[in-house]
Amino acid sequence: MRCCCSPSPLPQTFSRSFVIKPKRSKPEQSIIVYNFDLGSLNFAFRHLAEPEKSFTLGIADPTLAEQGPVFAYKGEVEVKFVGEEKREGVLCRKCSFEAVF
């Protein structure tokens, strides 16, 4: 696993990214931590460059082990834009999730 930190254009912030190289055909892929029930997607969706485009994420879960890998690769989830709908009077994007574990 490789972690990269870089300055953010916002004051007193930085961005951090992790690259996990699992033994599979896609050597580098964006990941999301499953341990938080994919909750960080709530923040990520607001910053998508192309919000109506499908994308695939790798699912990683912390092992919490004293030795060995920090994360265990669990599979991937494909996120597809379905449409827009109003929720409590606010127009929202609706997506579907298909996971392979």
N, C-alpha and C positions, 0 to 999 in steps of 0.2 A: 504494500500500500504506500502511496506517496501523497503527501499533503502539501498543498501550495497556498501561501497567503499573499495577498497583494493589497495595496492601498485602494480604498474606495474613493470616489469623487466626493462623498459626503464627509464632513468633518468628524474626526474621532471614530471612524469605522474602518473595517477592512473586510475583504471577502476571503472565504476559505473554501477550497475544493479538495476533494479526495479522489484519487484514482485507484481503483482496485483492479488487479489483473487476475481474474479467475481463470481456471483452466477451461476455456470455452472458445468458440469461434470469434467472439467480439472481445478483443483484448482490452479496450478502454470504452467505458460507457458511463453515462451519468447514473448516479445511484441515489437512492433515498433510504433513510433509516426506518425500517419497519417497526422498531421498538416504540416509536411514537405514533403508531397507528396511522402512518402517512399524513399526520397533521401538518407537517411542514409544507405540504402541497397547497394549503390554504394561502400561504404567503407566496409561494412560487408562481401560482397561477396568475397573480396580478402583474408579474414581470415577464411573461412569455412574449417573445418577439412576434410570434405568429400564433395567437391563441386558438385559432380554429384548425390548426394543423395537428394531426395525431403524432404521438411520440412514445418512445419506449424507455422505461427506467429499469435499472437493476435494483433489486431489493437486497439490502444488507441488514444484518441484525447483529448488534454487539454480542460478543461471546462472553464477556465479563470474566474470561479466564486469566489466570495469573501468567500463563505462558501460552505461546502459540499465537495464532492470528487474532487481531483485535476485532475484526468483523467476519461473519460467516455469510457467504453469498447464498441467497435463498432462491433466486430465480429472477423473473422479470415481470413487469406489468406494462401493458399497452394502454395508453390513455387516448380515447377518441372523443372528439367534439361531437355532440349530438344535436345541439341547438340552444336556443335561448328561451328562458321562461321567467316569469315574475315570481319572486318569493317575498312575501310581506311587502309588496309594492315596489320592490327593487328588481330591475332587470339583471338576470344572472346567466352565466354560461353553464350549460348542462353537459357533463361528460360521462362516458362509460369507462369502466375499468375491466380489463381481462388479464388475469394473472396466471402464470405458469410456475408452479413451485415443484 
